[in-house]
Amino acid sequence: MIKDLSYPCSLSEVQTRIEKIKNESLENFLDEKEAVRFALNCIDLTTLEGNDDTRKIKLLCENAIFYQTAAVCVYPVFVKQAKQLLKETPIKVASVAGAFPAGQSPIEIKVAEVKYAVEQGADEIDMVISRGLFLEEEYQKVFDEIVAIKQICRNAHLKVILETGELIEPNLIYRASLLAMQAGADFIKTSTGKIAINATPESFLVMLDAISQFYKETKKRIGIKPAGGITDVMTTLVYVKLLEKTLGINWLSNTFFRIGASRLTSHLYDFLKKIEKN
């Protein structure tokens, strides 16, 4: 386990870096069109509503095939259906599990739900940390919960949601990022999309810095997923630039970068079609 470092930058320094990167050119893409196509292929097309049903999941999977997204993300009860609908495609099936979105259940309940999702065929599990425990500085308990869930994932990749909108402070987001990676996360993810503050460039950059530090110490490459509130092309390109400038070309694939979005997908697609017509 690497030592748990304090974040070396203030919020104002993070914001200054973001503004600088926004004005820089993309290095690893020919143009904005190529970057947008990359972003479209990194989307986890998602539906996580109380009125989800088999018809909505069928439409979700049809849209994922049409747009060629990286994955769909659904509740555990729909994993089996989604796997069947996507069986002839490379599109992954992700499932939220482990008391999503609040994380307020005993670990035994969380593990049981993750086990069910994996047995249904989930390729990826999106779990959320216990923010209450984390904010009470019960770091070992949070760490142990992630370890327990990672163990039950078997071959499924584990995305650990920090819910950065409830952590707020850069130092807390950085600490939570390192803790999740130390505990076995394959990805760290900003948000559930279920609270007022979801992904922000600030929280995303802090998490990128944590991944960079973790890679320097361990040589293990961890993925990242901003989720919630990303709805337009220009905002998407900001996230792609931040990723490229902070972590470099080795992270520019949907193996290590995902975007949690639904409304965004059609906007990216329409942008590409508009450029092609011109």
N, C-alpha and C positions, 0 to 999 in steps of 0.2 A: 504494500500500500504506500502510495506517495504521500509526502507530508501535506497537510491541509493548509495551503497558503492563503493569506489575505489578498484580496484583489488590489492590484497596485494602482488603479486609476480611479479618479473621482467621476461622478456622473457628468460633470461639465467637460471633463477630458474625453469621456466616451462620446458625448454629443459632438465635440469638435472633430474627432476622428471620423465620425459618420458623415458630417458635412463635407469633409475633405474627400472621402471616398466617393460620395455621390457625384462629385465633379470630375472624377477620374474616368478614363476610358476603359472599357472591357478589354482584357488582354488575350483571353483564350477563346473568344468568339469572333467570328467574322463581322457580325453586326448585331443589332438588337433583335432582328428576326431569328437568328440562330440561338440567341440567349433565351428568347421567349419559347421557342420550340423545346429547348432543354428544360425550362421550367415546367412546361405542360407535361413532359414525360416524367417529372418528379412529383406530380401531385398524387396524394392519397385522397381519392374521391370519397367523400364521407357523407353518411347519414346517421345521425345519432339522436333521433327524436322519439318521443313517447308514442307517436302514431305510425312508426315504421311498421310495414307489413311486407308480405312476400311480393306484392306488386311493386312496391317502392324499391325493394332490393333487386328485382329483375331489371327495372329501369336503370338503377344505379350501375349495374354490371354492364348493361348494353351501352350506357354512356362511357364507361371506362374503356370498353373495347373501341368505341368510335373515336374517342379522344386519345387513345393509347397512353393512358396514365400508368403510373407505377403500381398502384394498389387501390383497392377499395377498403374502407374502414367501416365496420358495422358492429352491432351488439352481438354477443356470443350466440344467441339463439338463431342468428341468420348466417353464421359462418358456413354451415354445411351446404345451404342453398347457394351461397356465393361461390364456394369452391366448385360445385357442380357446374354452375353457369360459366365459370372462367377456366375450366379444366383444360381447354385446348389453347390457352393463351399464356403468356409469361406474366400476366398481372397477378400480383400477390393479394392475399386476403388477410387484412389486419383486423384485429378485434380489440376493442376496449374491454378491460377486465380488471378485477381487483378493486371493486367498489368505486368505479368511475361514476361521477366526476369528483365526489367529495373525499374519497379515501377513508371515510369514517366507518370502518367495519373492523372486526377482529381479524387478525392475520389468517386464522383458519378459514374464514369465509372468503377472504381475498384469494388465498391459494386454491380453494375449491373451485372458484369461478374461473381462474386462469387454467386450471387443470381441465375443466369442461371445454373451454374454448380451444385448447390445444388438441383435445381428443376429437373435437368436431372438425379439425383440420386447419386451424389458423396457422398461417405462415409467420405472422408477427403479432405480438401482444403489446398494446399500448396501456401501460399502468400509470397511475398517478401517485405521487408520494403523499404521505400523511403530513400535510402542511402544519397542522396543529402541533404534532410532535416536533417537527423541525423548528418551528418558531419558539418552542419551549427549550430548544437546544438539546433535545433527546436524539442526538445524532446517531448514536449507536443503534437505537431502536429503528430508526428510519433505514439505516444501512442494513440491518438484519432482515427487515421486511423485503427489501429489494433482493437480497441474496436468496431468501426463501422462494420468492416468485421466479427468479432467474433459474433456480434449480428445477422447478416444475415445468419450465418452458420447453425443455428438451431441445429440439432443433429449431424451434421458433425464435426469431430475433425479438429482443426485448427493447421497446422504446419506453423510456422513463420520462413522464410528464412532470415538470417542476411546478407548474402553475405560477409562472413568474409574476403575474399581476397581483398575487397575494404576498409575494416575497418582497417586491418593489426595489429594495436596495441592491445596488450592484454587488456588494460584498456577500450578501445572502444568496444571490443568484449564482455567483461564482462558487461559493462553498457547496451549495446544493448540486451544482453541476459536477464538481469533483467527487463528491460523495457518491452520486449515482454511477459515475464511471468506475470508481473504485469497487463498487458493489457488483458490477457486472453488466451495466447497461451497454447495449449495442448502439443505441441512439439516445440522445437527450432531446427532449421536446419542450417547447415553451409552455403550451397552454392546452386546456380542455376545450376551449371555445364556449364555455358555459358561464363565464363571468364577464364583468364589464371591461376589464383590461386584459387583452389577449396578447398576441405577439406584438412586439415593438422592436424597431431597429436597435434600441439601446439594450434590451434584454438579450437579443440575438447576438450582438457583438460581444457582450460579456461571456455568453456561453461559448462562442467561437474561441475566445481567449483561453477559456478553461480547457477546451479540446486541444488547443495548441500546446498548452502547458502539459497536459496529460500525455500527449504524443511525444513530447520532448523527453519526458521521464520514463515512459514505458514502451515507446515505439508501436503502440497499439492505436489504430485509427478508429475513431468513434464517429458515428453519423449524427446529423442534427436535423431537426424538423421544427420550423416555425409553423404555428397553427393558430387560426382564429383571427378574423379581422383583415385578412389580406384579400382585397377584392378587385384591385385594378392592376393594369400592366406596369405602370411606372413604379408603383410600390414593390411589385414583384422583382423588377430589375434592380432595385436598391438592395434587396436581400441577396440576389445573385452576385452583385458587386461586392458586398460585404463578405460573402463566402469566399469568392475568388481572391480578394485582396488579403484576407486573413489566413486562410488555410491552403490556398493554391490549387493547382490543377488536379491533384490526386483526390480531391473531394468533389470534383465536378462530374458526378454521376449519380443516378438514383440509388446506387448502393450505399451512398453516404449522405445524400441530401434528399429530403422530402419536403413537401409543402402540404399542410393540412388545410384543405379548402374545398368548397363545392361551387359557390357562385363565381369564383375566379376562373374556373375552367373554360366556360363559354367565352369569357372576355379575352383570354389568351388566344383561343381558337379564332375568334372573330378578328382579332388584331392580325394574325397570320394570314387569314384569307383576304383581308383588306390590302395588305402589302402585296400579296400575289396578284391581285387584280390590277394593281398599279404597275 
